Every structure is written in structure tokens, then in C-alpha cells.
Amino acid sequence: MQTKYLLEGQESERILFRQARESDFNYWLKFFEDPMTSKYWISKPQKPKVACQQWYDKQFYRYENNLGGLCALIEKNTGKLLGHCGLIVQKVDEIEEIEIGYHLLPKFWRKGFAIESATKCKNHAFKNNLTDSLISIISLTNTPSQVVAIKNGMSIDKVTQYDDNKVNIFRIRQSDWRTKNEQRK
């Protein structure tokens, strides 16, 4: 099912965006098996297979209910699954927001894939007038993800609790994005 927030079929310089598939499960399971991926996020301990299944169930629920969803990021040159990124409807402090979410397998960290995919999501949302602002929810200790948000033109809007974690809410407004784009011309 296509939702207005889903970047299905989009691409950037090195990445193809497509919906997550059940056939991705065993490859994405590596994300939940690597302790580095949960380094910055407090969550209830679960076996990797259970956590991965819950993650997929959540994506498919989002797809089916027009809540956006993270797309699988496929490297154009190799066809490998890099991770997931997309626009997702979130509730933060009882306010519905559109988040740019991104998760990459650790072997693809620090190669520019997170900023490339997050930038694509931002530009897609604002070019299509999907929202007046976008957020990224990032743990206070997750410096690498904070760097991605800053490179994507975001700044800290507030600190709050989300999912039992103390987080920074990074934000960019469409009006600021338009101004910066006009200045570049």
C-alpha cells in the first residue's frame, strides 16, 4: 500500500528506496544481533528474533495505516540492504509529528548513507508540502545521529522523554528549508 509519506521507488545518488519486505528479515536480524545498535537506546531486553519481528510488524502496520514507514535502503552498486530510512508519523509529548527516522547496519556507518537518505526524506517531504516541519528523535548520547541531523539542517528544538529515553528533538521547518534553497540559487 502506498502512503503519502512513503518514499517507495525514490532514489538518491547511491541508494534506492523500497518498502521493507518479510524476505529482508534474516539480513536485518543482524541489526538486532549487534550490541552496537542498541548502545544509545534504552529498551526492554528481547531476543534478537523477537525484536526484529516486532520491528517489521510495526513497519507493516505503518504502511497499512498511512503512518509512513521506513523504507529499505538498497545500495545501487551492490544491491545490498544498508538499513532503513523514511518519514514516520510519531506522537511526541502528545503532538503528532513527522519524523525522519534512520537505522543502518553498523558496517555501513560513517559512509554518508544516513545523511544521504535523511536528506532525500527531508527534500521529498518539503517539496511535496507534506508537513510544515520535520523532526528526528535522537538519544542525548547518540552523537553520530545528532551529527546527521545537524548536517540535514536540523537543530535541537527541545529535550523530552520518549519511549523511556531522554531525547533531543531535532527540527527543521519548511520555511527555513525554502529560505536556504533560495539562497543557494
DABEL-V480748 format. One record per residue. N is the residue number from 0. RES is the residue in three letters. SS is DSSP state (~ for helix, > for strand, _ for the rest). PHI is phi in degrees with one decimal (NA if undefined). D_CENTER is the distance of its C-alpha to the mean C-alpha in Angstrom with 2 decimals. Layout:
n=N res=RES ss=SS phi=PHI d_center=D_CENTER
n=N res=RES ss=SS phi=PHI d_center=D_CENTER
This chain:
n=0 res=MET ss=_ phi=NA d_center=19.05
n=1 res=GLN ss=_ phi=-90.2 d_center=17.49
n=2 res=THR ss=_ phi=-116.8 d_center=15.83
n=3 res=LYS ss=_ phi=-65.3 d_center=15.67
n=4 res=TYR ss=_ phi=-91.6 d_center=11.91
n=5 res=LEU ss=_ phi=-84.8 d_center=11.38
n=6 res=LEU ss=_ phi=-92.7 d_center=11.41
n=7 res=GLU ss=_ phi=-48.8 d_center=13.79
n=8 res=GLY ss=_ phi=84.0 d_center=16.25
n=9 res=GLN ss=_ phi=-78.1 d_center=14.69
n=10 res=GLU ss=> phi=-150.3 d_center=14.98
n=11 res=SER ss=_ phi=-120.6 d_center=14.89
n=12 res=GLU ss=_ phi=-55.5 d_center=17.58
n=13 res=ARG ss=_ phi=-115.6 d_center=16.75
n=14 res=ILE ss=> phi=-128.9 d_center=14.07
n=15 res=LEU ss=> phi=-105.4 d_center=14.51
n=16 res=PHE ss=> phi=-103.3 d_center=11.97
n=17 res=ARG ss=> phi=-147.4 d_center=13.39
n=18 res=GLN ss=> phi=-61.1 d_center=13.06
n=19 res=ALA ss=_ phi=-64.3 d_center=12.89
n=20 res=ARG ss=_ phi=-127.3 d_center=16.56
n=21 res=GLU ss=~ phi=-58.3 d_center=18.73
n=22 res=SER ss=~ phi=-68.2 d_center=20.22
n=23 res=ASP ss=~ phi=-80.9 d_center=17.11
n=24 res=PHE ss=~ phi=-50.2 d_center=17.82
n=25 res=ASN ss=~ phi=-63.4 d_center=20.16
n=26 res=TYR ss=~ phi=-71.7 d_center=18.15
n=27 res=TRP ss=~ phi=-72.0 d_center=14.91
n=28 res=LEU ss=~ phi=-54.8 d_center=17.39
n=29 res=LYS ss=~ phi=-56.7 d_center=17.79
n=30 res=PHE ss=~ phi=-59.9 d_center=14.47
n=31 res=PHE ss=~ phi=-79.0 d_center=16.14
n=32 res=GLU ss=~ phi=-84.2 d_center=19.47
n=33 res=ASP ss=_ phi=-91.9 d_center=18.59
n=34 res=PRO ss=~ phi=-62.1 d_center=19.31
n=35 res=MET ss=~ phi=-63.1 d_center=17.33
n=36 res=THR ss=~ phi=-73.7 d_center=13.97
n=37 res=SER ss=~ phi=-108.4 d_center=15.26
n=38 res=LYS ss=_ phi=-57.4 d_center=17.06
n=39 res=TYR ss=_ phi=-103.0 d_center=15.28
n=40 res=TRP ss=_ phi=-125.4 d_center=14.66
n=41 res=ILE ss=_ phi=-84.0 d_center=17.69
n=42 res=SER ss=_ phi=-147.7 d_center=17.81
n=43 res=LYS ss=_ phi=-67.1 d_center=20.80
n=44 res=PRO ss=_ phi=-61.1 d_center=21.94
n=45 res=GLN ss=_ phi=-140.9 d_center=21.70
n=46 res=LYS ss=_ phi=-68.1 d_center=22.72
n=47 res=PRO ss=~ phi=-52.4 d_center=20.02
n=48 res=LYS ss=~ phi=-64.9 d_center=20.98
n=49 res=VAL ss=~ phi=-67.1 d_center=20.78
n=50 res=ALA ss=~ phi=-61.7 d_center=17.34
n=51 res=CYS ss=~ phi=-65.5 d_center=16.07
n=52 res=GLN ss=~ phi=-64.2 d_center=17.95
n=53 res=GLN ss=~ phi=-63.1 d_center=16.61
n=54 res=TRP ss=~ phi=-62.1 d_center=12.99
n=55 res=TYR ss=~ phi=-66.1 d_center=14.15
n=56 res=ASP ss=~ phi=-57.6 d_center=16.30
n=57 res=LYS ss=~ phi=-65.6 d_center=13.57
n=58 res=GLN ss=~ phi=-63.6 d_center=11.64
n=59 res=PHE ss=~ phi=-65.6 d_center=15.11
n=60 res=TYR ss=~ phi=-62.9 d_center=16.04
n=61 res=ARG ss=~ phi=-60.2 d_center=13.25
n=62 res=TYR ss=~ phi=-56.3 d_center=14.36
n=63 res=GLU ss=~ phi=-73.5 d_center=17.94
n=64 res=ASN ss=_ phi=-117.0 d_center=17.77
n=65 res=ASN ss=_ phi=53.3 d_center=16.06
n=66 res=LEU ss=_ phi=-110.3 d_center=13.13
n=67 res=GLY ss=> phi=74.2 d_center=10.60
n=68 res=GLY ss=> phi=148.9 d_center=8.57
n=69 res=LEU ss=> phi=-81.4 d_center=6.23
n=70 res=CYS ss=> phi=-91.0 d_center=8.53
n=71 res=ALA ss=> phi=-69.1 d_center=10.28
n=72 res=LEU ss=> phi=-102.0 d_center=10.51
n=73 res=ILE ss=> phi=-111.7 d_center=14.26
n=74 res=GLU ss=> phi=-68.8 d_center=16.19
n=75 res=LYS ss=_ phi=-58.9 d_center=18.89
n=76 res=ASN ss=_ phi=-69.8 d_center=21.66
n=77 res=THR ss=_ phi=-116.4 d_center=21.47
n=78 res=GLY ss=_ phi=77.6 d_center=19.72
n=79 res=LYS ss=_ phi=-81.6 d_center=17.86
n=80 res=LEU ss=> phi=-75.9 d_center=14.56
n=81 res=LEU ss=> phi=-87.4 d_center=12.47
n=82 res=GLY ss=> phi=163.2 d_center=9.40
n=83 res=HIS ss=> phi=-140.9 d_center=6.53
n=84 res=CYS ss=> phi=-155.2 d_center=3.81
n=85 res=GLY ss=> phi=172.8 d_center=4.66
n=86 res=LEU ss=> phi=-99.9 d_center=6.48
n=87 res=ILE ss=> phi=-133.8 d_center=7.66
n=88 res=VAL ss=> phi=-78.3 d_center=10.99
n=89 res=GLN ss=> phi=-128.6 d_center=11.50
n=90 res=LYS ss=> phi=-113.1 d_center=14.88
n=91 res=VAL ss=> phi=-122.7 d_center=15.41
n=92 res=ASP ss=_ phi=51.4 d_center=19.10
n=93 res=GLU ss=_ phi=67.4 d_center=20.12
n=94 res=ILE ss=> phi=-115.4 d_center=18.49
n=95 res=GLU ss=> phi=-76.9 d_center=16.14
n=96 res=GLU ss=> phi=-131.1 d_center=13.24
n=97 res=ILE ss=> phi=-106.6 d_center=10.41
n=98 res=GLU ss=> phi=-106.7 d_center=7.12
n=99 res=ILE ss=> phi=-91.6 d_center=4.45
n=100 res=GLY ss=> phi=-107.3 d_center=1.70
n=101 res=TYR ss=> phi=-150.4 d_center=2.71
n=102 res=HIS ss=> phi=-143.5 d_center=6.16
n=103 res=LEU ss=> phi=-122.3 d_center=9.25
n=104 res=LEU ss=_ phi=-63.0 d_center=12.81
n=105 res=PRO ss=~ phi=-52.7 d_center=14.89
n=106 res=LYS ss=~ phi=-67.0 d_center=17.24
n=107 res=PHE ss=~ phi=-107.6 d_center=14.73
n=108 res=TRP ss=_ phi=-68.4 d_center=13.90
n=109 res=ARG ss=_ phi=60.4 d_center=15.62
n=110 res=LYS ss=_ phi=-122.7 d_center=16.10
n=111 res=GLY ss=_ phi=86.9 d_center=14.02
n=112 res=PHE ss=~ phi=-69.8 d_center=11.49
n=113 res=ALA ss=~ phi=-64.4 d_center=8.43
n=114 res=ILE ss=~ phi=-68.6 d_center=10.14
n=115 res=GLU ss=~ phi=-61.9 d_center=11.34
n=116 res=SER ss=~ phi=-74.2 d_center=8.30
n=117 res=ALA ss=~ phi=-65.1 d_center=6.75
n=118 res=THR ss=~ phi=-64.2 d_center=10.42
n=119 res=LYS ss=~ phi=-59.7 d_center=10.83
n=120 res=CYS ss=~ phi=-62.7 d_center=8.47
n=121 res=LYS ss=~ phi=-60.0 d_center=10.42
n=122 res=ASN ss=~ phi=-63.0 d_center=13.62
n=123 res=HIS ss=~ phi=-61.3 d_center=13.32
n=124 res=ALA ss=~ phi=-62.1 d_center=12.88
n=125 res=PHE ss=~ phi=-77.8 d_center=15.71
n=126 res=LYS ss=~ phi=-63.0 d_center=17.96
n=127 res=ASN ss=_ phi=-98.7 d_center=17.99
n=128 res=ASN ss=_ phi=49.7 d_center=18.56
n=129 res=LEU ss=_ phi=-80.0 d_center=15.99
n=130 res=THR ss=_ phi=-164.4 d_center=15.90
n=131 res=ASP ss=_ phi=-84.9 d_center=17.76
n=132 res=SER ss=> phi=-155.0 d_center=14.95
n=133 res=LEU ss=> phi=-125.9 d_center=11.24
n=134 res=ILE ss=> phi=-124.4 d_center=9.99
n=135 res=SER ss=> phi=-133.2 d_center=7.70
n=136 res=ILE ss=> phi=-96.7 d_center=9.23
n=137 res=ILE ss=> phi=-135.6 d_center=10.46
n=138 res=SER ss=> phi=-53.5 d_center=13.56
n=139 res=LEU ss=_ phi=-58.3 d_center=16.66
n=140 res=THR ss=_ phi=-96.5 d_center=17.34
n=141 res=ASN ss=_ phi=-89.5 d_center=14.12
n=142 res=THR ss=~ phi=-59.4 d_center=15.54
n=143 res=PRO ss=~ phi=-58.4 d_center=13.60
n=144 res=SER ss=~ phi=-70.4 d_center=10.20
n=145 res=GLN ss=~ phi=-64.3 d_center=12.48
n=146 res=VAL ss=~ phi=-62.1 d_center=13.93
n=147 res=VAL ss=~ phi=-60.1 d_center=10.82
n=148 res=ALA ss=~ phi=-61.0 d_center=10.47
n=149 res=ILE ss=~ phi=-64.5 d_center=14.24
n=150 res=LYS ss=~ phi=-62.5 d_center=14.40
n=151 res=ASN ss=_ phi=-86.7 d_center=12.17
n=152 res=GLY ss=_ phi=86.1 d_center=14.99
n=153 res=MET ss=_ phi=-90.9 d_center=13.77
n=154 res=SER ss=> phi=-139.7 d_center=16.16
n=155 res=ILE ss=> phi=-67.7 d_center=16.66
n=156 res=ASP ss=> phi=-94.6 d_center=17.68
n=157 res=LYS ss=> phi=-167.0 d_center=18.68
n=158 res=VAL ss=> phi=-113.1 d_center=18.72
n=159 res=THR ss=> phi=-153.7 d_center=18.65
n=160 res=GLN ss=> phi=-96.4 d_center=18.48
n=161 res=TYR ss=> phi=-146.4 d_center=15.57
n=162 res=ASP ss=_ phi=55.1 d_center=16.00
n=163 res=ASP ss=_ phi=65.2 d_center=18.90
n=164 res=ASN ss=> phi=-123.0 d_center=17.11
n=165 res=LYS ss=> phi=-81.3 d_center=18.09
n=166 res=VAL ss=> phi=-134.1 d_center=15.11
n=167 res=ASN ss=> phi=-91.8 d_center=14.78
n=168 res=ILE ss=> phi=-102.1 d_center=13.34
n=169 res=PHE ss=> phi=-87.0 d_center=12.58
n=170 res=ARG ss=> phi=-141.9 d_center=13.44
n=171 res=ILE ss=> phi=-134.9 d_center=14.51
n=172 res=ARG ss=> phi=-98.6 d_center=17.06
n=173 res=GLN ss=~ phi=-58.9 d_center=17.86
n=174 res=SER ss=~ phi=-61.9 d_center=21.41
n=175 res=ASP ss=~ phi=-67.6 d_center=20.55
n=176 res=TRP ss=~ phi=-61.3 d_center=18.44
n=177 res=ARG ss=~ phi=-63.1 d_center=21.52
n=178 res=THR ss=~ phi=-60.1 d_center=23.93
n=179 res=LYS ss=~ phi=-64.1 d_center=22.34
n=180 res=ASN ss=~ phi=-66.8 d_center=22.27
n=181 res=GLU ss=~ phi=-69.4 d_center=25.90
n=182 res=GLN ss=~ phi=-67.2 d_center=26.96
n=183 res=ARG ss=~ phi=-73.8 d_center=25.82
n=184 res=LYS ss=_ phi=-74.8 d_center=28.09
